[in-house]
Amino acid sequence: MTDYRHLSYWLSGLDEPLTPRPGLPGDTDADVAIVGAGYTGLWTAYYLARADPTLRVVVLEREIAGYGASGRNGGWCSALFPTSLPALARPHGRDRAVAMQRAMHETVHEVGRVAAAEGIDCDWRAGGTVTLARGEAQLQRARAEVAQAHAHGLTDDDLRLLDAGEAAARCNAEGVRGGTYTPHCAAVHPAKLVRGLARAVERRGVRIHEGTAVTALRPGAAVTAAGVVRAPVVVRATEGYTPGLPGRRRTVAPVYSLMVTTPPLPEQTWARIGLAARETFSDHRHVIVYGQRTADGRLAFGGRGAPYHYASRVRPDFDREPRVFAALRRALGELFPVLGPDVPVTHAWGGPLGVARDWAASAGLDRRTGLAWAGGYVGDGVGTSNLAGRTLADLIRGVESDLTALPWVGHRSPRWEPEPLRWLAMNAGLRLMSSADRTEHRTHRPSRRADLFNRFLGH
Ligand SMILES: Cc1cc2nc3c(=O)[nH]c(=O)nc-3n(C[C@H](O)[C@H](O)[C@H](O)COP(=O)(O)OP(=O)(O)OC[C@H]3O[C@@H](n4cnc5c(N)ncnc54)[C@H](O)[C@@H]3O)c2cc1C
C-alpha cells in the first residue's frame, strides 16, 4: 500500500491513519459528482452540502483526500490571484478587476472562519506576508507593485511599501533593502486543513470514495473501473493531474513546486530571523520562492525551478529533484546565514500545480453539458480554491450572486501548444527567469530577459 506520509512533511506528522476510505462500490446516482478530493473538490462539496443538505454529493478520489498539492503546499492562504489587476481590468474593466481582488481578500477570512467553525485545527495564523526586496532590481519591482495596486484603488491597508528597517524587523534576511507587506494572508498547516475539510464534508452527508480513479468524465457521468456515478453535474477538480484525463492533455500544464523544511529551530535563532507573527515570506526575485515559520518552529521553504516534463507527464518520481532541493537549501542559507553553511533539512518533497496557457485561473459550469471545473491557480490555490468552491456551489444551484459575477467565472483559457513546442517554451522560460535572477544578483540592475517569457505567456 502507498505510504502517503512520504508525500510531504505536513502529511508525515498527521495524527491520524492515512488509510483510504472505501472505494466506490458500484454504479450510483447522485446530484453532483466531484472528481478530486483536494481543496477544490472538498470546498465545492462543503458549500453545496451546507446550502442544501438534501443534495446527493459524491466525491471520487484516486488516492486519498489531500494526496495532491493540497496536502503538500507552502501553507500560504493568501489573496494572491495569478492574473494581475491591469490584466483583469483590460477586458473586464477596473471595477470588476478590483471586485475580484476584494473577493480574494475576503476569502482569506472565510477560510479562517470555516476552519474555526468546523473545528479544523490547521495552525491558522493570519500574520500577513512580507515580500523582501534584496537589491536594487527587486526594490524597483516592489515599488512598481505597490504603485500598481494603489492606482487600482487598493490602499496601504492592502499592500504597502516597507523601508529596509521595517522589512528587516519582520523578516531579518541578508541584504534586505526594503519590501512590501500585505495583511491578507494566513499561514496554515495545509494537510491538517485538507484532511479536516474532508471530515467536515462527510459530517454533512457527502460521500467520499478514495482509491477510486476516474477514467473518463462525460456529460452526466464520472466513469471508474468500479462503476459509474451518474449525475447531472460533474465537477473536474483535478488541477495539476488534469492532463492525465482523456482529452485533457493540453488543458493545464503541470508545473512542479518543491519544498524543504528544517528541524525545529531554537528560540535564539528565531530571535535573529523574526517572523514573530508567523508572516509568510518571499522576495521579489523572478523564480518564485516562498516560506513560512511553522507552528512547531521550523522553516518550511519552497520554490519553483524544477523542469517541466515532456507531454505534461506527472509521475511520483518528479516530486523529488535533488538539484532543486540543493538550490532551496542554498537559497535558505543565503537568506538566513544564521542557519549556518550547511542548512539542516529534515524533509524534502514536491508536487504539481496547474497552469493554464494564459496563466488565468477559472471556475465555471457549462450548463449545456453539466460539466463544471475550477483550477489553473498556478501556485495560489489555497485561498482561491475556497472562492472556487463557493462559486461553483452557487453556479450548480442556479443562484446568481456577487460571486458568479466575478470576472474569472466561465473564463475559457486557450489550450497549450502541442509538443515539442510546449516543452521547449516552458523550459526555455524557466532558464530565462533563472538567468535573469543571476544577472540581477550580479549587476543589481533589472534584467529584461524575464520579459521575453512574459510576452510568450501573453502577460
Ligand atoms: C509544493 C507546492 C507548494 C504550494 N504552495 C502554495 C501556497 O503556499 N499557497 C497557495 O495558495 N498555493 C500553493 N500551491 C498550490 C496549491 O497547493 C494548489 O493550487 C491547490 O492545492 C490545488 O487544489 P486542488 O484541489 O485544485 O488540486 P489538488 O490538491 O492537486 O487535488 C487534485 C486531486 O485530484 C485527484 N485526482 C486526479 N486525477 C484523478 C482521477 N482521474 N480520478 C480521481 N481523482 C483524481 C488527485 O489525486 C488529487 O487528490 C502549492 C503547490 C505545491 C505543489
Ligand as a Chemical Component Dictionary entry (heavy atoms), coordinates in Angstrom:
data_LIG
# 
_chem_comp.id                   LIG 
_chem_comp.type                 NON-POLYMER 
_chem_comp.pdbx_formal_charge   0 
_chem_comp.three_letter_code    LIG 
# 
loop_
_chem_comp_atom.comp_id 
_chem_comp_atom.atom_id 
_chem_comp_atom.alt_atom_id 
_chem_comp_atom.type_symbol 
_chem_comp_atom.charge 
_chem_comp_atom.model_Cartn_x 
_chem_comp_atom.model_Cartn_y 
_chem_comp_atom.model_Cartn_z 
_chem_comp_atom.pdbx_ordinal 
LIG C1  C1  C 0 4.880  22.357 -3.325  1  
LIG C2  C2  C 0 3.687  23.250 -3.537  2  
LIG C3  C3  C 0 3.581  24.443 -2.819  3  
LIG C4  C4  C 0 2.465  25.264 -2.978  4  
LIG N1  N1  N 0 2.333  26.355 -2.158  5  
LIG C5  C5  C 0 1.188  27.068 -2.188  6  
LIG C6  C6  C 0 0.955  28.085 -1.241  7  
LIG O1  O1  O 0 1.736  28.296 -0.307  8  
LIG N2  N2  N 0 -0.189 28.823 -1.360  9  
LIG C7  C7  C 0 -1.095 28.585 -2.333  10 
LIG O2  O2  O 0 -2.106 29.297 -2.411  11 
LIG N3  N3  N 0 -0.924 27.566 -3.218  12 
LIG C8  C8  C 0 0.185  26.798 -3.148  13 
LIG N4  N4  N 0 0.344  25.755 -4.007  14 
LIG C9  C9  C 0 -0.754 25.436 -4.934  15 
LIG C10 C10 C 0 -1.924 24.798 -4.182  16 
LIG O3  O3  O 0 -1.467 23.789 -3.331  17 
LIG C11 C11 C 0 -2.903 24.226 -5.210  18 
LIG O4  O4  O 0 -3.297 25.267 -6.088  19 
LIG C12 C12 C 0 -4.155 23.645 -4.569  20 
LIG O5  O5  O 0 -3.831 22.743 -3.543  21 
LIG C13 C13 C 0 -4.980 22.969 -5.648  22 
LIG O6  O6  O 0 -6.028 22.249 -5.036  23 
LIG P1  P1  P 0 -6.900 21.296 -5.937  24 
LIG O7  O7  O 0 -7.871 20.650 -5.050  25 
LIG O8  O8  O 0 -7.419 22.049 -7.094  26 
LIG O9  O9  O 0 -5.861 20.245 -6.530  27 
LIG P2  P2  P 0 -5.084 19.037 -5.790  28 
LIG O10 O10 O 0 -4.882 19.302 -4.351  29 
LIG O11 O11 O 0 -3.873 18.736 -6.604  30 
LIG O12 O12 O 0 -6.119 17.844 -5.853  31 
LIG C14 C14 C 0 -6.438 17.166 -7.026  32 
LIG C15 C15 C 0 -6.886 15.773 -6.611  33 
LIG O13 O13 O 0 -7.439 15.101 -7.733  34 
LIG C16 C16 C 0 -7.084 13.738 -7.630  35 
LIG N5  N5  N 0 -7.214 13.151 -8.963  36 
LIG C17 C17 C 0 -6.504 13.476 -10.066 37 
LIG N6  N6  N 0 -6.888 12.746 -11.132 38 
LIG C18 C18 C 0 -7.900 11.933 -10.688 39 
LIG C19 C19 C 0 -8.705 10.955 -11.315 40 
LIG N7  N7  N 0 -8.554 10.644 -12.599 41 
LIG N8  N8  N 0 -9.656 10.327 -10.570 42 
LIG C20 C20 C 0 -9.821 10.643 -9.243  43 
LIG N9  N9  N 0 -9.060 11.556 -8.605  44 
LIG C21 C21 C 0 -8.108 12.203 -9.311  45 
LIG C22 C22 C 0 -5.656 13.771 -7.103  46 
LIG O14 O14 O 0 -5.277 12.542 -6.548  47 
LIG C23 C23 C 0 -5.734 14.908 -6.109  48 
LIG O15 O15 O 0 -6.018 14.456 -4.806  49 
LIG C24 C24 C 0 1.452  24.912 -3.912  50 
LIG C25 C25 C 0 1.560  23.740 -4.648  51 
LIG C26 C26 C 0 2.661  22.906 -4.463  52 
LIG C27 C27 C 0 2.767  21.635 -5.250  53 
# 
loop_
_chem_comp_bond.comp_id 
_chem_comp_bond.atom_id_1 
_chem_comp_bond.atom_id_2 
_chem_comp_bond.value_order 
_chem_comp_bond.pdbx_ordinal 
LIG C1  C2  SING 1  
LIG C2  C3  SING 2  
LIG C2  C26 DOUB 3  
LIG C3  C4  DOUB 4  
LIG C4  N1  SING 5  
LIG C4  C24 SING 6  
LIG N1  C5  DOUB 7  
LIG C5  C6  SING 8  
LIG C5  C8  SING 9  
LIG C6  O1  DOUB 10 
LIG C6  N2  SING 11 
LIG N2  C7  SING 12 
LIG C7  O2  DOUB 13 
LIG C7  N3  SING 14 
LIG N3  C8  DOUB 15 
LIG C8  N4  SING 16 
LIG N4  C9  SING 17 
LIG N4  C24 SING 18 
LIG C9  C10 SING 19 
LIG C10 O3  SING 20 
LIG C10 C11 SING 21 
LIG C11 O4  SING 22 
LIG C11 C12 SING 23 
LIG C12 O5  SING 24 
LIG C12 C13 SING 25 
LIG C13 O6  SING 26 
LIG O6  P1  SING 27 
LIG P1  O7  DOUB 28 
LIG P1  O8  SING 29 
LIG P1  O9  SING 30 
LIG O9  P2  SING 31 
LIG P2  O10 DOUB 32 
LIG P2  O11 SING 33 
LIG P2  O12 SING 34 
LIG O12 C14 SING 35 
LIG C14 C15 SING 36 
LIG C15 O13 SING 37 
LIG C15 C23 SING 38 
LIG O13 C16 SING 39 
LIG C16 N5  SING 40 
LIG C16 C22 SING 41 
LIG N5  C17 SING 42 
LIG N5  C21 SING 43 
LIG C17 N6  DOUB 44 
LIG N6  C18 SING 45 
LIG C18 C19 SING 46 
LIG C18 C21 DOUB 47 
LIG C19 N7  SING 48 
LIG C19 N8  DOUB 49 
LIG N8  C20 SING 50 
LIG C20 N9  DOUB 51 
LIG N9  C21 SING 52 
LIG C22 O14 SING 53 
LIG C22 C23 SING 54 
LIG C23 O15 SING 55 
LIG C24 C25 DOUB 56 
LIG C25 C26 SING 57 
LIG C26 C27 SING 58 
# 
